[in-house]
Amino acid sequence: MKKLSVLSILLMSSFIPLQLFARGIDERINDAMAPVTAIMFKIVFFPITIGEVSFPFVLLWLVVAAAGFTVYMGFVNVRGFKHAIELVRGIYDSPDKQKGEVSHFQALTAALSATVGLGNIAGVAVAITLGGPGATLWMIFGGLFGMSSKFVECTLGVKYRKVREDGSVSGGPMYYLSKGFAEKGFSGLGKALAFFFAVMCIGGSLGGGNMFQANQAFKQAIIATGGEQSLLYQQGWIFGLVMATLVGVVIIGGIKSIVRVTSKLVPVMVVIYICAALFIIFSHITLLPQAVMAILRGAFAPEALYGGVVGVMIQGFRRAAFSNEAGIGSAPIAHAAVKTDEPVTEGFVALLEPFLDTVVICTMTALVIIISGLYVEQGMDGIALTSRAFEQVIFWFPYILSVAVLLFAFSTMIAWSYYGLKAWTYIFGESAASDVSYKLLFCVFIVLGSAMNLGSVIEFTDAMIFAMSFPNLVGLYLLAPGVKRDLDSYFDRLRQGQIRRYK
């Protein structure tokens, strides 16, 4: 017993300095990044005031564009929905070789893997904590209108993509801004906007693409392994190293390696999460009408949390935009790799993303949280609130949620690594050195995100991702007439039977 006690003391004495050293790393990382993220957040989310109401201009920028494209494209989010499903099923896929690298379904899952992530789990909880249940309704509206923005930008992503001799593809706002503006006689402006977008996209990939994901995945791992008693507690940098290694193994293989993972991973994790949410909702079916009424009352009640109706609306639209990224310009980078000779077809496929991501999955999460009633308690935010809400009914669900969170985070990170890589190589050129340097940088930021506080991560994430919308939407406005002509032509040919079905 004496020997065992001495051994225990020696082990503890060697572990304590290591623990203090690790804790110091986490604190130093957060202290260094917090001031930078605060400055960036203030710049991107500069407020405008109308009457007595103040709100970030970037949200108005996104919402007006989404609503405008919905009307201008003749409610393509409604009339193109059925055809989008047919395209994903491969009914119109030609057996002949077409330009591109991935199928419609693979492109959809790759883009979904970037949007269906912790924004659906932690982001919804943040919106309800700050804006109350009413934020849910505005998230749904944001998703429905966002379908039209996604249609326009992903059509342009394919239309102006760059296809190389070896069949590899690069596309996205960098290319339709530079090429599309050159066609209109604004070559210099187009190149400047493309460069600005690429820089912000790199920042977005490092922020929302991995820092936020790694941060919340680590937090859920702590919850599932004992909270402050967990061996992982305040060891975020170690968790980040493990995640960075796993991500690095996948992203080395490029888009084809990524879609091989996402085409299998995304459907499974979405089904698991939705089934769990539906189980809880139906287990409390008698509370569902009350939850729906809380959403409706909260959306329009002048005494609502966070600054009345406008404040609730802002929280809903803000989380919807962060979750589905419609109008941000990220998804066109993934969709540009699709095998098709009809750019409009990928626009149809892309409009399914905000519907699945925001209208379906985010709403499921919101209903579970509202039914639980935990959103009124103090001291919980993000993933912790969602985890507790599920745990009330399924006591073992935090363990399942931990796995789901890791899968969501992992899939989001590998997809965003591709977005950031394409922006990086647009600036620094296509080369092996450029490719490797970005992937190493991306993995380093996974470690940083795991070690930072949630507030700093959210501010950095929102600032970089929302900044991408400024150049992107300028391009969409200028190039939308061409998309509308392509859409009208496609529908005419579809009605006349000129678009052939193969299944």
C-alpha positions in Angstrom: 0.0 0.0 0.0 2.9 2.3 0.9 4.5 1.7 -2.5 1.2 2.3 -4.3 0.7 5.6 -2.4 4.2 6.8 -3.3 3.7 5.8 -6.9 0.3 7.7 -7.0 2.0 10.8 -5.5 4.7 10.7 -8.1 2.2 10.3 -11.0 0.1 13.2 -9.6 3.1 15.4 -9.1 4.1 14.9 -12.7 0.6 15.3 -14.1 -0.2 18.6 -12.4 2.6 20.7 -14.1 1.5 19.2 -17.4 -2.1 20.2 -16.7 -1.1 23.7 -15.8 1.1 24.0 -18.9 -1.8 22.8 -21.1 -4.2 25.2 -19.4 -1.7 28.0 -20.0 -1.7 27.2 -23.7 -5.5 27.5 -23.9 -5.5 30.8 -22.1 -2.7 32.3 -24.1 -4.3 31.3 -27.4 -7.6 33.0 -26.4 -5.9 36.1 -25.0 -4.1 36.6 -28.3 -7.1 36.0 -30.6 -9.9 37.7 -28.6 -8.8 41.4 -29.4 -8.4 40.6 -33.1 -11.8 38.9 -33.4 -13.5 41.8 -31.6 -12.2 44.4 -34.1 -13.2 42.3 -37.1 -16.7 41.7 -35.7 -17.2 45.5 -35.3 -16.1 46.2 -38.8 -18.2 43.5 -40.5 -21.3 44.0 -38.4 -21.4 47.8 -38.5 -24.9 49.0 -37.5 -27.4 51.1 -39.3 -30.3 52.9 -37.5 -33.8 53.3 -38.9 -35.9 55.3 -36.5 -35.1 53.8 -33.1 -34.0 50.4 -34.3 -30.3 49.6 -34.9 -29.2 46.4 -36.6 -26.2 45.1 -38.7 -26.3 46.2 -42.3 -25.0 42.8 -43.5 -28.2 41.1 -42.4 -30.4 43.5 -44.4 -28.0 43.0 -47.3 -28.6 39.2 -47.2 -32.3 39.2 -46.5 -33.2 41.8 -49.2 -31.2 39.9 -51.7 -32.8 36.6 -50.8 -36.3 38.0 -51.0 -35.5 39.9 -54.2 -34.1 36.8 -56.0 -37.2 34.8 -54.9 -39.5 37.3 -56.7 -37.2 38.0 -59.7 -36.7 34.2 -60.4 -40.4 33.6 -60.3 -40.4 31.7 -56.9 -37.9 29.2 -58.2 -37.6 27.9 -54.7 -41.2 26.5 -55.1 -41.6 25.7 -58.7 -38.2 24.1 -59.0 -38.4 22.0 -55.9 -39.8 18.8 -57.5 -37.3 19.0 -60.4 -34.4 19.4 -57.9 -35.3 16.1 -56.3 -35.4 14.4 -59.7 -32.0 15.8 -60.5 -30.5 14.5 -57.3 -32.0 11.1 -58.0 -30.1 11.1 -61.3 -33.1 10.9 -63.6 -31.6 13.4 -66.0 -28.0 12.3 -65.7 -26.6 11.6 -69.1 -24.5 8.4 -69.4 -22.2 10.4 -71.8 -19.1 11.9 -70.3 -19.7 15.4 -69.1 -17.3 18.0 -67.7 -16.8 17.9 -64.0 -15.6 15.6 -61.2 -18.7 14.6 -59.1 -22.4 13.7 -59.4 -25.3 16.0 -58.5 -25.8 13.9 -55.3 -22.2 14.1 -54.4 -22.0 17.8 -54.9 -25.1 18.3 -52.8 -23.7 16.2 -49.9 -20.4 18.0 -50.1 -22.1 21.3 -49.8 -24.5 20.0 -47.2 -21.6 18.7 -45.1 -20.4 22.3 -44.9 -23.8 23.7 -43.9 -25.3 20.9 -41.9 -23.1 21.1 -38.9 -22.9 22.7 -35.5 -24.8 25.8 -36.7 -27.9 23.5 -36.7 -27.2 22.3 -33.1 -25.3 25.0 -31.3 -26.3 28.0 -33.5 -30.0 27.4 -33.0 -29.5 27.2 -29.3 -27.7 30.6 -29.4 -30.5 32.2 -31.4 -33.2 31.0 -29.0 -31.2 32.0 -26.0 -30.8 35.5 -27.3 -34.0 36.0 -29.3 -36.4 33.6 -27.6 -38.6 31.0 -29.4 -39.8 33.6 -32.0 -36.3 33.5 -33.6 -37.3 30.1 -35.0 -39.9 31.5 -37.4 -37.5 34.0 -38.8 -34.9 31.2 -39.3 -37.5 29.3 -41.3 -38.3 32.4 -43.5 -34.5 32.9 -43.9 -34.2 29.3 -45.1 -37.1 29.5 -47.6 -35.9 32.8 -49.1 -32.3 31.6 -49.0 -33.2 28.8 -51.4 -33.4 31.4 -54.2 -30.0 33.0 -53.4 -28.5 29.5 -53.4 -30.0 28.8 -56.8 -28.5 31.9 -58.4 -25.0 31.7 -57.0 -24.6 27.9 -57.7 -25.8 28.3 -61.2 -23.2 31.0 -61.7 -20.6 28.7 -60.0 -21.0 26.2 -62.8 -21.5 28.7 -65.6 -18.1 30.4 -65.0 -16.1 27.6 -63.6 -12.6 26.7 -64.8 -12.1 23.2 -66.2 -8.6 22.0 -66.8 -7.2 19.5 -69.3 -6.9 16.8 -66.6 -10.7 17.2 -65.8 -10.1 19.0 -62.4 -12.4 22.0 -61.7 -12.1 25.3 -59.9 -15.1 27.5 -59.5 -17.0 29.8 -57.2 -17.4 33.6 -56.7 -13.8 34.2 -57.5 -14.3 33.1 -61.0 -17.8 34.5 -61.8 -16.8 37.8 -60.3 -13.7 38.1 -62.4 -15.1 36.5 -65.6 -18.6 37.8 -65.4 -17.6 41.4 -64.6 -15.1 41.3 -67.5 -18.0 40.4 -69.9 -19.8 43.5 -68.6 -16.7 45.7 -69.1 -15.8 45.9 -65.4 -12.7 43.7 -65.5 -10.7 45.7 -62.8 -13.7 45.8 -60.4 -14.4 42.1 -60.9 -10.8 41.1 -60.1 -10.8 43.3 -57.0 -14.0 41.8 -55.7 -12.8 38.3 -56.5 -9.6 38.9 -54.5 -11.5 40.3 -51.6 -13.9 37.4 -51.6 -11.0 34.9 -51.7 -9.3 36.5 -48.7 -12.5 36.4 -46.7 -13.2 32.9 -47.8 -9.9 31.8 -46.5 -10.7 33.5 -43.2 -14.2 31.9 -43.2 -12.7 28.5 -43.7 -10.4 29.0 -40.8 -13.2 30.4 -38.6 -16.5 28.8 -39.3 -15.0 26.0 -41.2 -13.0 24.6 -38.4 -12.6 26.9 -35.3 -16.3 27.0 -34.4 -16.7 23.3 -35.3 -13.7 22.2 -33.2 -14.7 24.4 -30.3 -18.2 23.0 -30.0 -17.2 19.4 -30.7 -14.7 19.7 -27.8 -17.3 21.3 -25.5 -19.7 18.4 -26.2 -16.9 15.9 -25.6 -16.4 17.5 -22.2 -20.1 17.3 -21.3 -20.2 13.6 -22.3 -17.1 12.7 -20.3 -17.9 14.3 -16.9 -17.8 18.1 -17.3 -15.2 19.7 -15.1 -14.2 16.3 -13.8 -13.4 15.1 -17.3 -9.7 14.3 -18.2 -10.3 16.5 -21.3 -11.3 19.6 -19.3 -9.2 22.6 -20.4 -7.1 20.3 -22.7 -8.6 21.7 -25.9 -5.3 21.8 -27.7 -4.9 18.1 -27.3 -8.4 17.4 -28.6 -7.7 19.8 -31.5 -4.5 17.9 -32.4 -6.5 14.6 -32.8 -9.2 16.3 -34.9 -6.6 18.0 -37.1 -4.9 14.7 -37.8 -8.2 13.0 -38.8 -9.1 15.9 -41.0 -5.7 16.0 -42.6 -5.9 12.3 -43.6 -9.1 13.0 -45.6 -8.3 16.4 -47.2 -5.0 15.3 -48.7 -7.0 13.5 -51.5 -8.9 16.6 -52.7 -12.6 16.8 -53.7 -13.0 13.2 -54.8 -11.7 12.0 -51.5 -14.0 14.5 -49.7 -17.1 13.5 -51.5 -16.4 9.8 -50.9 -16.6 10.5 -47.2 -19.5 13.1 -47.3 -21.8 11.1 -49.6 -21.8 8.3 -47.0 -21.5 10.4 -43.8 -24.0 13.2 -44.4 -27.1 11.0 -45.0 -26.3 8.8 -42.0 -25.7 11.6 -39.5 -28.7 13.6 -40.7 -31.1 10.6 -40.4 -29.8 9.8 -36.9 -30.2 13.4 -35.7 -33.7 13.9 -37.2 -34.9 10.5 -35.9 -33.8 11.5 -32.3 -35.5 14.9 -32.6 -38.7 13.4 -34.0 -38.7 10.9 -31.1 -38.6 13.7 -28.6 -41.2 15.8 -30.4 -43.7 12.9 -30.7 -43.0 11.9 -27.1 -44.2 15.3 -26.1 -46.8 15.7 -28.8 -49.2 17.4 -26.4 -46.7 20.2 -25.9 -46.2 20.7 -29.6 -49.1 23.2 -30.0 -47.7 25.2 -27.1 -44.3 25.3 -28.7 -45.7 26.4 -32.0 -47.7 29.2 -30.3 -44.6 30.3 -28.4 -42.8 30.6 -31.7 -45.6 32.6 -33.3 -46.1 34.9 -30.2 -42.3 35.4 -29.8 -41.8 36.3 -33.4 -44.2 39.2 -33.3 -44.4 40.2 -29.7 -43.1 43.8 -29.1 -41.9 42.8 -25.6 -39.8 39.9 -27.0 -36.3 39.3 -25.8 -33.2 41.1 -27.4 -34.8 44.3 -28.5 -38.4 43.5 -29.5 -39.6 42.1 -32.8 -36.7 43.4 -34.9 -34.2 42.0 -32.4 -35.8 38.5 -32.6 -35.9 38.8 -36.4 -32.2 39.7 -36.5 -31.3 36.7 -34.4 -33.4 34.3 -36.6 -32.0 35.6 -39.9 -28.5 35.8 -38.5 -28.5 32.1 -37.4 -30.2 31.0 -40.7 -27.6 32.8 -42.8 -24.8 31.3 -40.7 -26.3 27.8 -40.9 -27.3 27.6 -44.6 -24.8 30.2 -46.0 -27.2 31.3 -48.7 -25.8 34.4 -50.4 -22.4 33.9 -48.7 -20.8 32.4 -51.8 -19.3 29.2 -50.2 -21.5 26.6 -51.8 -20.8 27.5 -55.4 -17.2 26.3 -54.9 -18.4 22.8 -54.2 -21.2 22.8 -56.8 -18.8 23.9 -59.5 -17.2 20.5 -59.6 -20.5 18.8 -60.7 -20.7 16.7 -63.9 -23.1 18.7 -66.1 -23.4 20.8 -69.2 -26.4 22.7 -67.9 -25.4 25.1 -65.1 -29.1 25.7 -64.2 -29.5 22.1 -63.1 -27.0 22.6 -60.3 -28.8 25.7 -59.2 -31.9 23.5 -58.7 -30.0 20.9 -56.7 -28.4 23.7 -54.6 -31.8 25.1 -53.5 -32.4 22.0 -51.6 -29.6 22.9 -49.1 -31.3 25.7 -47.2 -34.5 23.7 -47.1 -32.9 20.6 -45.5 -30.5 22.6 -43.4 -32.6 25.3 -42.0 -36.3 24.6 -42.6 -36.0 20.9 -41.6 -33.0 20.4 -39.3 -32.9 23.7 -37.5 -36.6 23.6 -36.9 -36.3 20.2 -35.4 -33.6 21.4 -33.0 -35.6 24.5 -32.1 -38.7 22.5 -31.3 -36.8 20.2 -29.0 -35.2 23.1 -27.1 -38.5 25.0 -26.8 -40.4 21.9 -25.6 -37.7 21.3 -23.0 -38.2 24.8 -21.6 -34.5 25.0 -20.7 -33.8 28.1 -22.9 -35.1 30.3 -20.0 -32.4 29.1 -17.6 -29.3 31.1 -17.1 -25.8 29.8 -17.7 -26.3 27.6 -20.7 -25.6 28.4 -24.4 -24.6 26.7 -27.6 -24.2 23.0 -27.6 -24.7 22.6 -23.8 -28.3 23.8 -24.1 -29.1 21.5 -27.0 -27.5 18.5 -25.2 -29.5 19.1 -22.0 -32.7 19.5 -24.0 -32.2 16.0 -25.7 -31.0 14.5 -22.4 -34.3 15.3 -20.6 -36.0 12.6 -22.7 -33.2 10.3 -23.8 -30.8 10.2 -20.8 -28.1 8.5 -22.8 -28.5 10.8 -25.8 -25.5 13.1 -24.9 -23.2 10.2 -25.8 -25.0 9.8 -29.2 -25.0 13.6 -29.6 -21.3 13.6 -28.9 -20.8 11.2 -31.8 -23.2 13.2 -34.0 -21.4 16.5 -33.1 -18.0 15.0 -34.0 -19.4 13.7 -37.3 -21.1 17.1 -38.0 -17.9 19.0 -37.1 -15.7 16.6 -39.1 -17.8 16.7 -42.2 -18.0 20.5 -42.0 -14.3 20.9 -41.6 -13.4 18.7 -44.6 -15.8 20.6 -46.8 -14.7 24.0 -45.8 -11.1 22.9 -46.3 -11.9 22.6 -49.9 -13.6 26.0 -50.1 -10.6 27.6 -48.4 -8.1 25.7 -50.6 -9.8 27.0 -53.8 -9.7 30.5 -52.5 -6.1 30.1 -51.4 -4.9 28.7 -54.8 -6.9 31.5 -56.6 -4.6 34.0 -54.9 -1.3 32.1 -54.7 -1.7 29.9 -57.8 -2.2 26.2 -58.4 0.9 24.3 -57.1 1.8 21.4 -54.8 3.5 23.8 -52.4 0.4 26.1 -52.3 -1.9 23.1 -51.7 0.2 21.7 -48.8 0.7 25.1 -47.2 -3.0 25.8 -46.9 -3.9 22.3 -45.6 -1.3 22.6 -42.9 -2.6 26.1 -41.9 -6.1 24.8 -41.9 -5.2 22.0 -39.5 -3.3 24.4 -37.2 -6.5 26.5 -36.8 -8.4 23.4 -35.7 -6.2 23.3 -32.7 -6.7 27.0 -32.1 -10.5 26.7 -32.2 -10.5 23.8 -29.7 -8.6 26.0 -27.2 -10.6 29.3 -27.5 -13.7 30.5 -25.7 -17.1 30.3 -27.5 -17.6 34.1 -27.6 -14.3 34.8 -29.4 -14.9 31.9 -31.9 -18.4 33.0 -32.8 -17.3 36.6 -33.4 -14.4 35.6 -35.6 -16.6 33.1 -37.5 -19.5 35.5 -38.1 -17.2 38.3 -39.2 -15.3 36.3 -41.8 -18.2 34.4 -43.3 -20.6 37.3 -43.5 -17.9 39.5 -45.1 -17.9 37.1 -48.0 -21.5 38.2 -48.8 -20.5 41.7 -49.8 -18.6 41.0 -53.0 -20.7 37.9 -53.7 -24.0 39.6 -53.7 -22.7 42.5 -55.9 -21.8 39.8 -58.4 -25.2 38.1 -58.1 -27.1 41.4 -58.7 -25.1 42.1 -61.8 -25.2 38.6 -63.3 -28.8 37.6 -62.2 -30.4 38.6 -65.6 -28.2 36.0 -67.4 -29.3 33.4 -64.8 -33.0 34.3 -65.4 -32.6 33.9 -69.1 -30.9 30.5 -68.6 -33.7 29.5 -66.2 -36.5 30.5 -68.6 -34.8 28.7 -71.5 -34.3 25.5 -69.4 -37.9 25.4 -68.3 -39.1 25.9 -71.9 -36.9 23.1 -73.1 -38.1 20.9 -70.2 -41.7 21.5 -71.0 -41.1 20.7 -74.7 -39.3 17.4 -73.9 -35.9 18.6 -75.1 -34.4 17.8 -71.7 -34.0 14.1 -71.9 -34.9 11.7 -69.0 -32.5 8.7 -68.7 -34.3 6.8 -65.9 
